[in-house]
């Protein structure tokens, strides 16, 4: 559709309508407005050239409702979150190396920040969920312990004792804040992308196994990264069976969380399809 077709159509509708047209909503296309294609590029910014469609609307006291580009907005949100996750992950890893503890870079949450960030850039729910499979349950336990200490003065699991240590350096405390936002923002991105998450568990298992083998071979175990060398929780015993328990616990977390996200995405898509179907019936789309 060109400018003339748009203006002719509007003038015809105004002429034949037996009611007053108060507002019009368009897709911000160049045949309806030049606000996004040339309005702000006028040689005289104080007196810009106004589109013919806008002039007809002004003449007839019709309000033009600016359409929000939801796709562009969603992409901007995802890109902003991707930058946040990648920068945060790089900062955490660089700080670990700076402190002379390079094996810290293999904490699941540090690796997860980076991989989830790239998953957001790629708009891949599968990549994002592959990291959430490893993080949702451990970070939930961390948060429960944090708020238990905050409100009752005691720890349920002891996983956040370091955070309440007054001698903890501020960069480490800042990095630990990722425990609060990683899962909620990860779930938000799943909601925005709404793509399939099946077989994300395969990536999770390969990653967890790879990290386990690498740390077992190249790490002294002094810092117990990702709880590989001994239990991080008082309810999981440390004995000769702990390596087996570690895999059972991690794989169980992966499959439980994967199942939850499969249901979540299925519910989102069902709800979205219902809304689209209703809008189509009401003539809002199509």
Protein Blocks (a to p, Z undefined) as FASTA:
>chain_A
ZZklmmmmmmmmmmmpccdcfbdcdehiaklocklnmmmmpfblmlccddfklmmmmmno
pacdddddfklmmmmmmmmmmmmmmmmmmmmmmmmmmnopaklmmgfklmmmmmmmmmmm
nopaklmmmmmmmmmmmmmmmmmmmmmmmmnopafklpmmmmmpmklcfklmmmmmmmmm
mmmmmmmmmmmnopafehklmmmmmmmmmmmmmmmmmpgolnopghlmbcfbfklccdfk
lmmmmmmmmmmmmmmmmmmmmmmmmmmmmmmmmmmmmmmmnopgZZ
